Amino acid sequence: MAVARPFTFLCGADDFLVGRLARERFDALAAEVPDEFAREVVNGFAGNVGEAAAAVNRFREAVQTVAMFGGRRLVWLKDVNFLADSVTGRAEGTLRAVEDLQQLLAAVNPEETLVLVSASPVDRRRSFPKWCEKQADFTLVGGDGEAGGDALAAVARAEAQGLGSRFEPGAVELLLAKVGANTRLLVEEVNKLAAYAGEGEAITEAHVAELTPNAAEGDFFESAEAFFSGDLRWTLAALGRHFFAGGDARPVISALQNRNRILLQVRALLDAGEVRLGPRGLDGMPRAAAAFGRHFTGATEKSSFNLFSQNPWYVGKLAGGARLPSLRRLIDNQREFLHAFAEIIRRPDEQEAVLRDLAVRCLPEPAAPAQRTPVPS
């Protein structure tokens, strides 16, 4: 692998993506350094100023060491975190250590030593990252900011494409809703789903629903899905499976309350004519957010108390996935959830019975099968 610049510098907001690409680059560079004793990895993670200075000193020793049997050396300064806009990153001692690091990198001779630096996160407003952009084989992984929905979706699609697969409409959105902003888990899930779908086949929404765990917020508990579908039999069966596996009642009630809060807000907007259910979910959310978002001042983090902090696709999925209960029914649900929570405190050894009673009170009895009138012979 030919190196046109003195060293390679990889950085980005997501440490997993940066680390994965850095490992690929290190393995590629290692092909040019066959002597494994001439390869060295230096840990650049620092929790304070002293550790940042120690990491730079270890790196100095590594780049200034001569290969035992002659030839090139390869040094990887890995997991550097003291270039961020943090207390450690802003400290005067750290800034001096970064100046020393810049001098070391400026003196690197790639004919003698191949150098790879991977860092996350990095404050690119500072002079050192700007210098690296000009001097190094520089790569910014995943953009500057934290991985948002669009960035994570792009990661998932790129991973699927690299595996010879693709996502059908709605599948990647459901995957993000289930996994959350966990890039490592997201990539692992894409690999699993692509393997299940088969080479050259698409990953469908059904694959994600069946195979991906509910790691984001618990809103995808099967019990919650069954409850808000209005299916009593499915709800009771899901509760049975949950408690058979040793589950607790509290996360189920929390999932029910979170879902119910969102649907309460959706139902209020629908009844007021501010939004409407369309073929692609809930239409009019941006307009409703502009009109009513001011009432959620200070509630900027994702929360079931703030409808407009939710993923619009997810809200449309909740509202359009099954028959939306009336506002009165949703309010009654919330009262029943509070009653069930109090009952669990009073009867801690009867949690399954409490939730089964809750389901029976809130959901309609399934219709009895029609009786067939015998035909006279």
Secondary structure, DSSP 8 states (H G I E B T S, - for coil): ----SS-EEEEES-HHHHHHHHHHHHHHHHTT---GGGEEEEE---SSHHHHHHHHHHHHHHHH---TTSS-EEEEEEEE-TTSSSHHHHSHHHHHHHHHHHHHHHT--TTTEEEEEEESS--TTSHHHHHHHHHSEEEEES-SS---HHHHHHHHHHHHHHTT-EE-TTHHHHHHHHH-S-HHHHHHHHHHHHHHH-TT-EE-HHHHHHHS---SSSTT-HHHHHHHHT-HHHHHHHHHHHHHTT--HHHHHHHHHHHHHHHHHHHHHHHTTS-EEETTEEE-HHHHHHHHGGGGTT--S--TT-GGGS-HHHHHHHHHSS----HHHHHHHHHHHHHHHHHHHH-GGGHHHHHHHHHHHHS--------------
